[in-house]
Amino acid sequence: MMLIYFISYIVVAVLGHFFVRIILKKYLLPEKGGLEKAGAIIGILERIFTLTLVLINQYESLALILTAKTIARFEELKDRKFAEYYLIGTLSSVLFAMLVGIFTVWLLKIL
């Protein structure tokens, strides 16, 4: 059972990163500063938190992730292109982690 959890976390951290990068590749935005690779690290943490919340059946708490990210990027969200890029990245990241979490819960129930 622990191996299934471990694999799920690796999948959301590693494969989720590539999944989101592939989706966002078409929509590259110019760098506006910030820490190098911070977006990738934030995305990995976002997917880990999302997976954890799905695994413990706390879907309502997913709003905390979206709220924290929105507060941190509030001023930048006034730029429509950035806002759309941000939403595509965030929603694809959260969706990937939720699907992995739902699959993991299902898999654990049938074993």
N, C-alpha and C positions, 0 to 999 in steps of 0.2 A: 504494500500500500504506500509506503513512504517513497518507494522508487517512482510510483506514478506521480506523486506530488512533485518530486524533484524534476522529473522529465517535463512536467507541465510548466514549471518555472523557467527551465532552460528554454523551452519552446517560446514562451512569451517574451523572454529577454532577447534571445538571439534571432529566432525566425521572425518574431514580431518586428524587430528593428529593420530587417530586410524587406518585410511586407510593406511597412510604412514608407521606407525609402523608395521602393518601386512605385508606389502610388504618387508620392510627392515629386518624383523625378521630372515629371512633365511640367511641374509648377515651380521651378526653382526661382527663388527670390534673391536679390542681391543682399549680401551680408550688411547688417546695420550695426554691427558691433556685438558686444556681449562676450561671454566666455566661449572659448573654442570648444566645440563638441558638446556644449551644455544642452542643446536641444535633444541630442541623442540620449544623453544620460537622463534627462527629464522624462523622455519617452519611455525608456526602460523602467524607470521607477514608477511611472504612471501605469504601465502594464502589470508590473508586479503588485502594486496596490489593488488594481482592478481585479486581477486574478484572485488575490487573497479575499477580497470582499465577495466575489462570486462564490468562492469555495465555502465561505462561512454564511452564505445566504443573506448578505447585507446589501442588496441592490440599491436601496435608498441612499446608502452612504457614498455611492458613486458620484453623487452631486458634489461632495466635498472636493473631489479631484478636479472637476470642471470649474468649481468656484475658485479654488486656489490658483489654478492656471489663469483664469480670467482676471483675477485681481492683479496678478503679477504682470499681465500684459495689457492692462486696461487702456493705457494711452496709445499703444501701438494698434489696438483694434479699431481705432478711428480711420486707419488706412484700409480701404475696402479690400485691396489685393492681399494685404497681410492677413486681414480677418478671415478671408476665404481660405488662404493657405493654412492658417492656424486651425480652422475648423476641420478641413480635410484631414490634416495630420492627427489632430486630437481624436476625432471621431473614428478614423480608421484604426488608430492605436487601441482605443477603448473597445471597439467592436472585436478586434482580433483577440484581445485578452478575454473578453466575455465569452466568445465562442470556444476558446480553449478551456475556460473554466466550466462552461456548461457541458462540454464533452467529457472533461475529467470527472465531474460529478456523476454523469451518466455511466461512465466506465466503472467507477468505484461501486455504483449500485448493482451492476450486473456481475461483478466479481465476487 
